[in-house]
Amino acid sequence: MKLGAFLVEILPLLAFFIGYQYMGLIAAAMLSVGIGGLVMMLAWLRERRLAAFPLFSLIMSAAFTAAAWVLGDGIFIKIQPTIFNGMFSAVLLGGLVAGRAMMRLFFAGQFSLTDGTWRLLSLRWGCFFLVLAIANEIVWRGFDEAEWVFYKTFIAAPASALFMLAQLPLTLRGRTGGPVNTE
């Protein structure tokens, strides 16, 4: 990943953290969703396509942020990671129980991997999303708002990036050599 692309990807999170420091939780979430929308628009202009996972994430964040704004309650922003991560965990782990490696559905256009690799990635990511959902519940319920914002920005997000990097050796070993979209 190029440094510029990485910076663009973290801009919504950075906007959330800085926005929280100056404007509060709901305004920070609105700023993050707005920056996320701009990032998606730039991706569309550059590639003429949108990745489903980030688009779904943005739509979900926008919906929870709108609920928080309309109802004047930041709890919707705090529970959004729990619901998002719990839902993806259920899809990935439920898919495995049903005999389907759901990671293949999400990323087959980007990677050509063996069946075993898709299953193992689905298991690992499903468990990781479950841990993130549980951790978010513990932090937002057990700590104050500023500590939750710190956790979201400086613990959960970097943990996700590190976990993704930790899956790289498995992904590289599990390649089949088939066609892969390298854009």
Secondary structure, 3 states (H helix, E strand, C coil): CCHHHHHHHHHHHHHHHHHHHHHCHHHHHHHHHHHHHHHHHHHHHHHCCCCHHHHHHHHHHHHHHHHHHHHCCCHHHHHHHHHHHHHHHHHHHHHHHCCCCHHHHHHCCCCCECHHHHHHHHHHHHHHHHHHHHHHHHHHHHCCHHHHHHHHHHHHHHHHHHHHHHCHHHHHHCECCCCCCCC
